[in-house]
């Protein structure tokens, strides 16, 4: 079993084949907070147009290499933004706590989601506009989120 310090590298390597379909991928929960115990699973959030089944396939070998179960959440950028806007309990918790980013960062995720939204809006795929919300996250040196 590998230590969590190599976790980001293992996950990044697994996700690289479909990185063009991933706006951000991050570990959250007890592992990201440094509070994991021997039987803790690895909570992984993937945001982007990639499908759940594709991510499961990509992470299968990584899960075995890490020796831990993964608890996977896959959301499109629109689903993430909608959950954030309605202040979904899980998303609000994730936003405020430490994360480990194998792909992207808080800042990168925000830029890619905004870019995708702008492109979709130009092509008439949305009837609404983005509302900007910027919670301040003081832990670690993270950029604030914005939608």
DSSP file (Angstrom, degrees, kcal/mol; ACC not computed):
  #  RESIDUE AA STRUCTURE BP1 BP2  ACC     N-H-->O    O-->H-N    N-H-->O    O-->H-N    TCO  KAPPA ALPHA  PHI   PSI    X-CA   Y-CA   Z-CA
    1    1 A X              0   0    0      0, 0.0     2,-0.2     0, 0.0    65,-0.2   0.000 360.0 360.0 360.0 138.5    0.0    0.0    0.0
    2    2 A X        -     0   0    0     63,-0.6     2,-0.1    64,-0.1     5,-0.0  -0.580 360.0-110.5 -88.8 153.5    1.3    3.5   -0.8
    3    3 A X    >   -     0   0    0     -2,-0.2     3,-1.5     1,-0.1     4,-0.2  -0.392  31.7-108.8 -74.3 160.9    1.2    6.4    1.5
    4    4 A X  G >  S+     0   0    0      1,-0.3     3,-1.4     2,-0.2     4,-0.5   0.698 111.5  77.2 -66.9 -17.0   -1.2    9.3    0.8
    5    5 A X  G 3  S+     0   0    0      1,-0.3    -1,-0.3     2,-0.2     4,-0.2   0.807  99.5  42.8 -62.7 -27.1    1.7   11.5   -0.1
    6    6 A X  G <> S+     0   0    0     -3,-1.5     4,-2.3     1,-0.2    -1,-0.3   0.381  88.5  99.0 -94.3   2.5    1.9    9.7   -3.5
    7    7 A X  H <> S+     0   0    0     -3,-1.4     4,-2.6     1,-0.2     5,-0.2   0.911  79.3  49.3 -57.2 -49.8   -1.9    9.7   -3.8
    8    8 A X  H  > S+     0   0    0     -4,-0.5     4,-2.8    -3,-0.2    -1,-0.2   0.892 111.6  50.0 -60.4 -40.8   -2.1   12.7   -6.2
    9    9 A X  H  > S+     0   0    0     -4,-0.2     4,-2.4     2,-0.2    -1,-0.2   0.917 111.3  48.1 -65.0 -42.9    0.6   11.2   -8.5
   10   10 A X  H  X S+     0   0    0     -4,-2.3     4,-1.8     2,-0.2    -2,-0.2   0.929 116.0  43.6 -63.5 -45.4   -1.2    7.9   -8.7
   11   11 A X  H  X S+     0   0    0     -4,-2.6     4,-2.2     2,-0.2    -2,-0.2   0.906 112.7  52.0 -68.1 -41.3   -4.6    9.5   -9.4
   12   12 A X  H  X S+     0   0    0     -4,-2.8     4,-1.6    -5,-0.2    -2,-0.2   0.929 109.4  50.1 -59.8 -45.3   -3.1   12.0  -11.9
   13   13 A X  H  < S+     0   0    0     -4,-2.4     4,-0.4     1,-0.2    -1,-0.2   0.893 112.0  48.2 -60.6 -39.9   -1.4    9.1  -13.8
   14   14 A X  H  < S+     0   0    0     -4,-1.8     3,-0.3     1,-0.2    -1,-0.2   0.856 115.6  43.5 -68.8 -35.0   -4.7    7.2  -13.9
   15   15 A X  H >< S+     0   0    0     -4,-2.2     3,-1.7     1,-0.2    -1,-0.2   0.627  86.8  92.0 -88.7 -14.2   -6.7   10.2  -15.1
   16   16 A X  G >< S+     0   0    0     -4,-1.6     3,-1.9     1,-0.3     4,-0.3   0.843  74.8  65.4 -51.8 -41.7   -4.3   11.5  -17.7
   17   17 A X  G 3  S+     0   0    0     -4,-0.4    -1,-0.3    -3,-0.3     3,-0.1   0.783 117.2  27.4 -56.7 -24.7   -5.8    9.5  -20.7
   18   18 A X  G X  S+     0   0    0     -3,-1.7     3,-2.3    -4,-0.1    -1,-0.3   0.066  81.5 122.6-121.3  24.2   -9.1   11.6  -20.3
   19   19 A X  G X   +     0   0    0     -3,-1.9     3,-1.3     1,-0.3    -2,-0.1   0.748  67.7  66.2 -62.2 -23.1   -7.7   14.8  -18.8
   20   20 A X  G 3  S+     0   0    0     -4,-0.3    -1,-0.3     1,-0.2    -2,-0.1   0.637 103.1  48.0 -72.1 -11.4   -9.2   16.8  -21.7
   21   21 A X  G <  S+     0   0    0     -3,-2.3    29,-1.4    27,-0.1     2,-0.5   0.253  99.5  82.5-106.3   8.7  -12.6   15.8  -20.4
   22   22 A X    <   -     0   0    0     -3,-1.3    26,-0.3    26,-0.2     3,-0.1  -0.959  48.2-177.2-122.3 118.3  -11.8   16.7  -16.8
   23   23 A X  S    S-     0   0    0     24,-2.7     2,-0.3    -2,-0.5    25,-0.2   0.869  79.3 -14.8 -76.2 -38.6  -12.1   20.3  -15.5
   24   24 A X  E     -A   47   0A   0     23,-1.7    23,-3.2    80,-0.1     2,-0.4  -0.969  55.5-166.3-161.0 149.3  -10.8   19.3  -12.1
   25   25 A X  E     +AB  46 103A   0     78,-2.2    78,-1.4    -2,-0.3    77,-0.6  -0.990  22.4 164.7-138.1 132.5  -10.3   16.2  -10.1
   26   26 A X  E     -AB  45 101A   0     19,-2.6    19,-3.1    -2,-0.4     2,-0.4  -0.997  35.2-125.4-150.5 153.7   -9.6   16.3   -6.4
   27   27 A X  E     +AB  44 100A   0     73,-3.0    73,-2.0    -2,-0.3     2,-0.2  -0.804  36.8 169.7 -93.2 137.2   -9.5   14.2   -3.2
   28   28 A X  E     +A   43   0A   0     15,-2.1    15,-0.7    -2,-0.4     3,-0.5  -0.759  32.2  48.8-134.3-178.1  -11.6   15.5   -0.4
   29   29 A X  S  > S-     0   0    0     69,-0.3     4,-2.0    -2,-0.2     5,-0.2  -0.443 109.8 -17.5  84.5-156.3  -12.7   14.1    3.0
   30   30 A X  H  >>S+     0   0    0      1,-0.2     5,-3.1     2,-0.2     6,-0.7   0.828 134.3  52.5 -60.6 -36.6  -10.6   12.5    5.7
   31   31 A X  H >45S+     0   0    0     -3,-0.5     3,-1.0    10,-0.3    -1,-0.2   0.935 111.5  45.6 -66.5 -45.3   -7.7   11.7    3.5
   32   32 A X  H 345S+     0   0    0     -4,-0.3    -1,-0.2     1,-0.2    -2,-0.2   0.822 113.8  50.6 -66.3 -30.5   -7.4   15.3    2.2
   33   33 A X  H 3<5S-     0   0    0     -4,-2.0    -1,-0.2    65,-0.1    -2,-0.2   0.521 113.6-118.5 -84.3  -5.6   -7.8   16.6    5.8
   34   34 A X  T <<5S+     0   0    0     -3,-1.0    -3,-0.2    -4,-0.5    -2,-0.1   0.774  86.3 111.3  73.9  25.6   -5.0   14.3    7.0
   35   35 A X      < +     0   0    0     -5,-3.1    -4,-0.2    -6,-0.2    -5,-0.1   0.116  39.8 134.1-116.8  19.3   -7.5   12.5    9.4
   36   36 A X        -     0   0    0     -6,-0.7     2,-0.2    -5,-0.2     6,-0.0  -0.299  38.8-153.9 -71.7 155.0   -7.7    9.2    7.6
   37   37 A X    >   -     0   0    0      4,-0.1     3,-2.2    -2,-0.0    -2,-0.0  -0.680  41.6 -82.8-116.6 176.0   -7.5    5.9    9.5
   38   38 A X  T 3  S+     0   0    0      1,-0.3    -2,-0.1    -2,-0.2     0, 0.0   0.818 128.8  38.7 -53.0 -37.9   -6.3    2.5    8.2
   39   39 A X  T 3  S+     0   0    0     29,-0.1    -1,-0.3     2,-0.0    30,-0.1   0.220  84.9 131.8-102.1  16.8   -9.7    1.6    6.6
   40   40 A X    <   -     0   0    0     -3,-2.2    29,-0.2     1,-0.1     2,-0.1  -0.401  50.1-136.3 -65.8 140.7  -10.6    5.1    5.3
   41   41 A X        -     0   0    0     27,-0.1     2,-0.7    -2,-0.1   -10,-0.3  -0.445  20.5-109.6 -87.0 172.2  -11.7    5.2    1.7
   42   42 A X  E     - c   0  70A   0     27,-2.7    29,-2.7    -2,-0.1     2,-0.6  -0.918  25.3-148.1-107.3 113.5  -10.5    7.9   -0.7
   43   43 A X  E     -Ac  28  71A   0    -15,-0.7   -15,-2.1    -2,-0.7     2,-0.4  -0.719  20.6-174.5 -82.9 121.4  -13.2   10.4   -1.6
   44   44 A X  E     -Ac  27  72A   0     27,-2.6    29,-2.6    -2,-0.6     2,-0.5  -0.973  11.7-165.6-124.2 128.5  -12.6   11.6   -5.2
   45   45 A X  E     -Ac  26  73A   0    -19,-3.1   -19,-2.6    -2,-0.4     2,-0.5  -0.949   4.8-171.1-111.1 130.2  -14.6   14.3   -7.0
   46   46 A X  E     -Ac  25  74A   0     27,-2.7    29,-2.6    -2,-0.5     2,-0.5  -0.990   2.7-166.9-122.1 127.1  -14.3   14.7  -10.8
   47   47 A X  E     +Ac  24  75A   0    -23,-3.2   -24,-2.7    -2,-0.5   -23,-1.7  -0.959  42.5  67.4-117.3 126.2  -15.8   17.7  -12.5
   48   48 A X  S    S-     0   0    0     27,-2.4   -26,-0.2    -2,-0.5   -27,-0.1  -0.916  93.1 -62.5 154.5-178.1  -16.2   17.8  -16.3
   49   49 A X  S    S+     0   0    0     -2,-0.3   -27,-0.1   -28,-0.2    27,-0.1   0.469  89.2 115.6 -77.9  -0.7  -18.0   16.3  -19.2
   50   50 A X        -     0   0    0    -29,-1.4    -2,-0.2    25,-0.2     2,-0.1  -0.375  67.3-116.8 -68.7 147.3  -16.5   12.8  -18.6
   51   51 A X     >  -     0   0    0      1,-0.1     4,-1.8    -2,-0.1     5,-0.2  -0.470  15.9-117.2 -86.2 158.2  -19.0   10.0  -17.7
   52   52 A X  H  > S+     0   0    0      1,-0.2     4,-2.5     2,-0.2     5,-0.2   0.914 113.3  53.1 -58.1 -47.4  -19.0    8.1  -14.4
   53   53 A X  H  > S+     0   0    0      1,-0.2     4,-2.2     2,-0.2    -1,-0.2   0.875 106.9  52.8 -60.4 -38.5  -18.2    4.7  -16.1
   54   54 A X  H  > S+     0   0    0      2,-0.2     4,-2.0     1,-0.2    -1,-0.2   0.908 110.5  47.0 -63.8 -41.3  -15.2    6.2  -17.8
   55   55 A X  H  X S+     0   0    0     -4,-1.8     4,-2.5     2,-0.2    -2,-0.2   0.904 109.4  53.8 -68.5 -40.6  -13.8    7.5  -14.5
   56   56 A X  H  X S+     0   0    0     -4,-2.5     4,-0.9     1,-0.2    -2,-0.2   0.932 110.0  48.5 -57.1 -45.7  -14.5    4.2  -12.8
   57   57 A X  H  < S+     0   0    0     -4,-2.2     4,-0.5     1,-0.2     3,-0.4   0.898 112.2  48.5 -61.5 -41.1  -12.5    2.4  -15.5
   58   58 A X  H  < S+     0   0    0     -4,-2.0     4,-0.5     1,-0.2     3,-0.3   0.868 114.5  44.9 -67.0 -36.4   -9.6    4.9  -15.2
   59   59 A X  H  X S+     0   0    0     -4,-2.5     4,-2.6     1,-0.2     5,-0.2   0.507  86.5  91.5 -90.1  -4.3   -9.4    4.6  -11.4
   60   60 A X  H  X S+     0   0    0     -4,-0.9     4,-1.6    -3,-0.4    -1,-0.2   0.945  93.0  39.4 -56.2 -52.4   -9.7    0.8  -11.1
   61   61 A X  H  > S+     0   0    0     -4,-0.5     4,-2.5    -3,-0.3    -1,-0.2   0.866 113.9  55.5 -67.1 -36.2   -5.9    0.2  -11.2
   62   62 A X  H  > S+     0   0    0     -4,-0.5     4,-2.5     2,-0.2     5,-0.2   0.903 104.5  53.6 -63.7 -40.7   -5.2    3.3   -9.0
   63   63 A X  H  X>S+     0   0    0     -4,-2.6     4,-1.3     1,-0.2     5,-1.2   0.915 110.9  46.0 -59.8 -43.4   -7.5    1.9   -6.4
   64   64 A X  H  <5S+     0   0    0     -4,-1.6    -2,-0.2    -5,-0.2    -1,-0.2   0.915 112.0  51.1 -65.8 -42.1   -5.6   -1.3   -6.3
   65   65 A X  H  <5S+     0   0    0     -4,-2.5   -63,-0.6     1,-0.2    -2,-0.2   0.862 113.0  45.8 -63.9 -35.8   -2.2    0.5   -6.3
   66   66 A X  H  <5S-     0   0    0     -4,-2.5    -1,-0.2     2,-0.2    -2,-0.2   0.699 100.7-135.7 -80.4 -20.0   -3.4    2.6   -3.3
   67   67 A X  T  <5 +     0   0    0     -4,-1.3     2,-0.3     1,-0.3    -3,-0.2   0.772  69.5 104.4  69.6  25.0   -4.8   -0.3   -1.4
   68   68 A X  S   <S-     0   0    0     -5,-1.2    -1,-0.3   -26,-0.0    -2,-0.2  -0.979  74.3-112.4-136.1 147.9   -7.9    1.8   -0.6
   69   69 A X        -     0   0    0     -2,-0.3   -27,-2.7   -29,-0.2     2,-0.4  -0.453  32.6-136.3 -69.6 150.7  -11.5    1.8   -1.8
   70   70 A X  E     -c   42   0A   0    -29,-0.2     2,-0.7    -2,-0.1   -27,-0.2  -0.927   7.5-154.4-112.4 141.6  -12.5    4.9   -3.7
   71   71 A X  E     -c   43   0A   0    -29,-2.7   -27,-2.6    -2,-0.4     2,-0.4  -0.938  27.4-159.6-110.6 104.9  -15.7    6.8   -3.2
   72   72 A X  E     -c   44   0A   0     -2,-0.7     2,-0.4   -29,-0.2   -27,-0.2  -0.715  20.0-178.2-100.6 134.6  -16.3    8.5   -6.5
   73   73 A X  E     -c   45   0A   0    -29,-2.6   -27,-2.7    -2,-0.4     2,-0.5  -0.999   6.7-172.6-124.0 127.8  -18.4   11.5   -7.3
   74   74 A X  E     +c   46   0A   0     -2,-0.4     2,-0.4   -29,-0.2   -27,-0.2  -0.985   9.9 170.0-124.0 123.0  -18.6   12.7  -11.0
   75   75 A X  E     -c   47   0A   0    -29,-2.6   -27,-2.4    -2,-0.5   -25,-0.2  -0.975  31.0-124.4-130.2 143.4  -20.4   16.0  -11.8
   76   76 A X     >  -     0   0    0     -2,-0.4     4,-2.6   -29,-0.2     5,-0.2  -0.370  38.4-104.3 -72.0 166.0  -20.6   18.0  -15.0
   77   77 A X  H  > S+     0   0    0      1,-0.2     4,-2.6     2,-0.2     5,-0.2   0.893 124.4  51.2 -59.1 -39.9  -19.5   21.6  -14.7
   78   78 A X  H  > S+     0   0    0      2,-0.2     4,-2.6     1,-0.2    -1,-0.2   0.905 109.5  49.3 -65.2 -41.3  -23.2   22.6  -14.8
   79   79 A X  H  > S+     0   0    0      2,-0.2     4,-2.5     1,-0.2    -2,-0.2   0.912 112.2  48.4 -64.5 -41.5  -24.1   20.2  -12.0
   80   80 A X  H  X S+     0   0    0     -4,-2.6     4,-2.5     2,-0.2    -2,-0.2   0.944 113.3  47.1 -61.3 -48.1  -21.3   21.5   -9.8
   81   81 A X  H  X S+     0   0    0     -4,-2.6     4,-2.7     1,-0.2    -2,-0.2   0.905 113.1  48.8 -61.9 -42.7  -22.3   25.1  -10.4
   82   82 A X  H  X S+     0   0    0     -4,-2.6     4,-2.3     2,-0.2    -1,-0.2   0.910 111.7  49.0 -64.7 -42.1  -26.0   24.3   -9.7
   83   83 A X  H  <>S+     0   0    0     -4,-2.5     5,-3.1     1,-0.2    -2,-0.2   0.888 113.1  48.1 -64.1 -38.7  -25.1   22.4   -6.5
   84   84 A X  H ><5S+     0   0    0     -4,-2.5     3,-1.1     3,-0.2    -2,-0.2   0.925 110.8  50.7 -66.0 -44.6  -22.9   25.3   -5.4
   85   85 A X  H 3<5S+     0   0    0     -4,-2.7    -2,-0.2     1,-0.3    -1,-0.2   0.884 113.3  44.2 -62.8 -40.5  -25.6   27.9   -6.2
   86   86 A X  T 3<5S-     0   0    0     -4,-2.3    -1,-0.3    -5,-0.2    -2,-0.2   0.412 114.2-121.1 -85.5   4.5  -28.2   25.9   -4.2
   87   87 A X  T < 5 -     0   0    0     -3,-1.1    -3,-0.2    -4,-0.2    -2,-0.1   0.894  32.5-158.5  57.2  46.9  -25.6   25.5   -1.5
   88   88 A X     >< -     0   0    0     -5,-3.1     4,-2.8    -6,-0.1     5,-0.3  -0.285  19.0-125.5 -51.4 134.5  -25.7   21.7   -1.5
   89   89 A X  H  > S+     0   0    0      1,-0.2     4,-2.1     2,-0.2     5,-0.2   0.889 106.8  46.5 -57.7 -45.2  -24.4   20.4    1.8
   90   90 A X  H  > S+     0   0    0      2,-0.2     4,-2.7     1,-0.2    -1,-0.2   0.945 114.4  46.8 -63.8 -47.9  -21.7   18.2    0.3
   91   91 A X  H  > S+     0   0    0      1,-0.2     4,-2.7     2,-0.2    -2,-0.2   0.907 111.9  50.5 -62.9 -42.4  -20.5   20.8   -2.1
   92   92 A X  H  X S+     0   0    0     -4,-2.8     4,-1.5     2,-0.2    -1,-0.2   0.893 112.2  48.0 -62.9 -38.6  -20.4   23.5    0.6
   93   93 A X  H  X S+     0   0    0     -4,-2.1     4,-0.9    -5,-0.3    -2,-0.2   0.924 112.9  47.9 -65.7 -44.6  -18.4   21.1    2.8
   94   94 A X  H >< S+     0   0    0     -4,-2.7     3,-0.7     1,-0.2    -2,-0.2   0.908 109.2  53.9 -62.3 -43.5  -16.0   20.2    0.0
   95   95 A X  H 3< S+     0   0    0     -4,-2.7    -1,-0.2     1,-0.2    -2,-0.2   0.869 111.9  44.4 -59.8 -38.5  -15.5   23.9   -0.9
   96   96 A X  H 3< S+     0   0    0     -4,-1.5    -1,-0.2    -5,-0.2     2,-0.2   0.582 106.2  67.2 -87.6 -11.2  -14.5   24.9    2.7
   97   97 A X  S << S-     0   0    0     -4,-0.9   -64,-0.0    -3,-0.7    40,-0.0  -0.665  93.6 -77.6-112.2 165.5  -12.1   22.0    3.5
   98   98 A X        -     0   0    0     -2,-0.2   -69,-0.3   -69,-0.0     2,-0.3  -0.200  46.2-170.9 -59.5 148.6   -8.7   20.9    2.2
   99   99 A X        -     0   0    0    -71,-0.1     2,-0.5   -67,-0.1   -71,-0.2  -0.960  20.3-139.3-137.0 154.2   -8.5   19.1   -1.1
  100  100 A X  E     -B   27   0A   0    -73,-2.0   -73,-3.0    -2,-0.3     2,-0.8  -0.982  21.0-152.4-115.2 121.6   -5.7   17.3   -2.9
  101  101 A X  E     +B   26   0A   0     -2,-0.5   -75,-0.2   -75,-0.2     3,-0.2  -0.821  25.8 170.3-102.3 103.0   -5.7   18.1   -6.7
  102  102 A X  E    S+     0   0A   0     -2,-0.8     2,-0.4   -77,-0.6    -1,-0.2   0.828  86.4  27.0 -71.4 -31.4   -4.3   15.4   -9.0
  103  103 A X  E    S-B   25   0A   0    -78,-1.4   -78,-2.2    -3,-0.2    -1,-0.3  -0.990 124.1 -22.7-133.0 124.3   -5.7   17.5  -11.9
  104  104 A X        -     0   0    0     -2,-0.4     2,-0.3   -80,-0.2   -80,-0.1  -0.239  65.4-113.0  80.7-167.4   -6.2   21.2  -11.7
  105  105 A X     >  -     0   0    0      1,-0.1     4,-2.9    -5,-0.0     5,-0.2  -0.891  39.2 -84.8-153.7 176.0   -6.7   23.5   -8.7
  106  106 A X  H  > S+     0   0    0     -2,-0.3     4,-2.2     1,-0.2     5,-0.1   0.941 131.8  45.5 -54.6 -46.2   -9.5   25.6   -7.3
  107  107 A X  H  > S+     0   0    0      2,-0.2     4,-2.3     1,-0.2    -1,-0.2   0.931 113.4  47.6 -64.9 -48.1   -8.4   28.4   -9.7
  108  108 A X  H  > S+     0   0    0      1,-0.2     4,-2.6     2,-0.2     5,-0.2   0.916 111.3  51.9 -59.9 -43.8   -8.0   26.1  -12.8
  109  109 A X  H  X S+     0   0    0     -4,-2.9     4,-2.5     1,-0.2     5,-0.2   0.936 109.7  49.2 -58.9 -47.3  -11.4   24.5  -12.1
  110  110 A X  H  X S+     0   0    0     -4,-2.2     4,-2.4    -5,-0.2    -1,-0.2   0.913 112.3  48.0 -59.8 -44.6  -13.1   27.9  -11.9
  111  111 A X  H  X S+     0   0    0     -4,-2.3     4,-2.5     2,-0.2    -1,-0.2   0.923 113.3  46.2 -63.8 -45.3  -11.5   29.1  -15.1
  112  112 A X  H  X S+     0   0    0     -4,-2.6     4,-2.5     2,-0.2    -1,-0.2   0.886 113.6  48.8 -67.2 -38.9  -12.4   26.0  -17.1
  113  113 A X  H  X S+     0   0    0     -4,-2.5     4,-2.4    -5,-0.2    -1,-0.2   0.924 113.4  46.8 -66.4 -43.5  -16.0   25.9  -15.8
  114  114 A X  H  X S+     0   0    0     -4,-2.4     4,-2.5    -5,-0.2    -2,-0.2   0.900 112.6  50.5 -64.1 -40.8  -16.4   29.6  -16.7
  115  115 A X  H  X S+     0   0    0     -4,-2.5     4,-2.4     2,-0.2    -2,-0.2   0.921 111.4  47.6 -63.4 -44.3  -14.9   29.1  -20.1
  116  116 A X  H  X S+     0   0    0     -4,-2.5     4,-2.6     1,-0.2    -2,-0.2   0.912 112.4  49.7 -63.9 -41.5  -17.2   26.1  -20.8
  117  117 A X  H  X S+     0   0    0     -4,-2.4     4,-2.7     2,-0.2    -2,-0.2   0.920 110.4  50.3 -62.5 -43.4  -20.2   28.1  -19.7
  118  118 A X  H  X S+     0   0    0     -4,-2.5     4,-2.3     2,-0.2    -2,-0.2   0.911 111.6  47.8 -61.6 -44.1  -19.2   31.1  -21.9
  119  119 A X  H  X S+     0   0    0     -4,-2.4     4,-1.4     2,-0.2    -2,-0.2   0.927 113.1  47.9 -62.5 -46.3  -18.8   28.8  -24.9
  120  120 A X  H  <>S+     0   0    0     -4,-2.6     5,-3.2     1,-0.2     6,-0.4   0.894 111.1  51.0 -63.0 -39.9  -22.2   27.1  -24.2
  121  121 A X  H ><5S+     0   0    0     -4,-2.7     3,-1.7     1,-0.2    -1,-0.2   0.900 106.9  53.8 -64.1 -41.0  -23.9   30.5  -23.8
  122  122 A X  H 3<5S+     0   0    0     -4,-2.3    -1,-0.2     1,-0.3    -2,-0.2   0.822 109.9  48.7 -62.3 -30.3  -22.5   31.8  -27.1
  123  123 A X  T 3<5S-     0   0    0     -4,-1.4    -1,-0.3    -5,-0.2    -2,-0.2   0.252 120.4-109.3 -95.6  12.6  -23.9   28.8  -28.8
  124  124 A X  T < 5S+     0   0    0     -3,-1.7    -3,-0.2    -5,-0.1    -2,-0.1   0.729  78.9 131.2  72.8  22.4  -27.3   29.2  -27.2
  125  125 A X      < +     0   0    0     -5,-3.2     2,-0.4    -6,-0.2    -4,-0.2   0.598  65.2  49.7 -84.6  -9.5  -27.0   26.2  -24.9
  126  126 A X        -     0   0    0     -6,-0.4    -2,-0.1    -5,-0.2    -1,-0.0  -0.955  53.2-167.0-128.3 147.5  -28.1   28.2  -21.8
  127  127 A X  S    S+     0   0    0     -2,-0.4     2,-0.2     2,-0.1    -1,-0.1   0.503  76.6  57.7-103.3  -9.0  -31.0   30.5  -21.1
  128  128 A X  S    S-     0   0    0      1,-0.0     2,-0.3     0, 0.0    -2,-0.1  -0.613  75.4-124.3-116.2 175.3  -29.5   31.8  -17.9
  129  129 A X        -     0   0    0     -2,-0.2     2,-0.3    -8,-0.0    -2,-0.1  -0.753  31.5 -94.7-116.2 165.6  -26.4   33.6  -16.8
  130  130 A X        -     0   0    0     -2,-0.3     2,-0.5   -16,-0.1    17,-0.0  -0.608  30.5-149.2 -78.5 136.5  -23.7   32.8  -14.2
  131  131 A X        -     0   0    0     16,-0.4     2,-0.5    -2,-0.3    16,-0.1  -0.924  18.6-130.1-103.1 132.3  -24.1   34.4  -10.8
  132  132 A X        +     0   0    0     -2,-0.5     2,-0.4    14,-0.1    14,-0.1  -0.713  30.2 171.2 -91.2 128.2  -20.8   35.1   -9.1
  133  133 A X        -     0   0    0     -2,-0.5    14,-0.8     2,-0.0     2,-0.4  -1.000   9.8-170.4-131.2 130.4  -20.3   34.0   -5.5
  134  134 A X        -     0   0    0     -2,-0.4     2,-0.2    12,-0.2    12,-0.2  -0.748   2.5-171.6-127.3  86.0  -16.9   34.2   -3.9
  135  135 A X        -     0   0    0     -2,-0.4    10,-0.7    10,-0.2     2,-0.5  -0.516  25.9-124.6 -71.7 144.3  -16.6   32.5   -0.5
  136  136 A X        -     0   0    0     -2,-0.2     2,-0.6     8,-0.1     7,-0.1  -0.793  21.8-166.0 -91.6 127.1  -13.3   33.2    1.2
  137  137 A X        -     0   0    0     -2,-0.5     5,-0.4     5,-0.2   -40,-0.0  -0.943   7.5-178.0-115.0 110.6  -11.4   30.1    2.2
  138  138 A X        +     0   0    0     -2,-0.6    -1,-0.1     3,-0.1     2,-0.1   0.717  50.9  99.7 -84.3 -21.7   -8.7   30.9    4.6
  139  139 A X  S >  S-     0   0    0    -43,-0.2     3,-0.7     2,-0.1    -2,-0.1  -0.395  91.5 -15.8 -70.4 143.5   -7.2   27.4    5.0
  140  140 A X  T 3  S-     0   0    0      1,-0.2     2,-0.8    -2,-0.1    -3,-0.0   0.056 103.2 -64.0  54.1-171.3   -4.1   26.7    3.0
  141  141 A X  T 3  S+     0   0    0      2,-0.0     2,-0.3     0, 0.0    -1,-0.2  -0.565  80.0 151.1-108.6  68.5   -3.2   29.1    0.2
  142  142 A X    <   -     0   0    0     -2,-0.8    -5,-0.2    -3,-0.7     2,-0.2  -0.716  46.9-118.1-101.6 149.0   -6.2   28.5   -2.1
  143  143 A X        -     0   0    0     -2,-0.3    -1,-0.0     1,-0.1     2,-0.0  -0.561  42.5 -99.5 -76.4 148.1   -7.7   30.9   -4.6
  144  144 A X        -     0   0    0     -2,-0.2     2,-0.2     1,-0.1    -8,-0.1  -0.349  36.6-115.1 -67.5 151.7  -11.3   31.8   -3.8
  145  145 A X        -     0   0    0    -10,-0.7     2,-0.3   -50,-0.1   -10,-0.2  -0.543  33.6-170.4 -81.4 151.0  -14.0   30.0   -5.7
  146  146 A X              0   0    0     -2,-0.2   -12,-0.2   -12,-0.2   -32,-0.1  -0.965 360.0 360.0-149.0 133.0  -16.2   32.0   -8.0
  147  147 A X              0   0    0    -14,-0.8   -16,-0.4    -2,-0.3   -13,-0.1   0.236 360.0 360.0-143.1 360.0  -19.4   31.2  -10.0
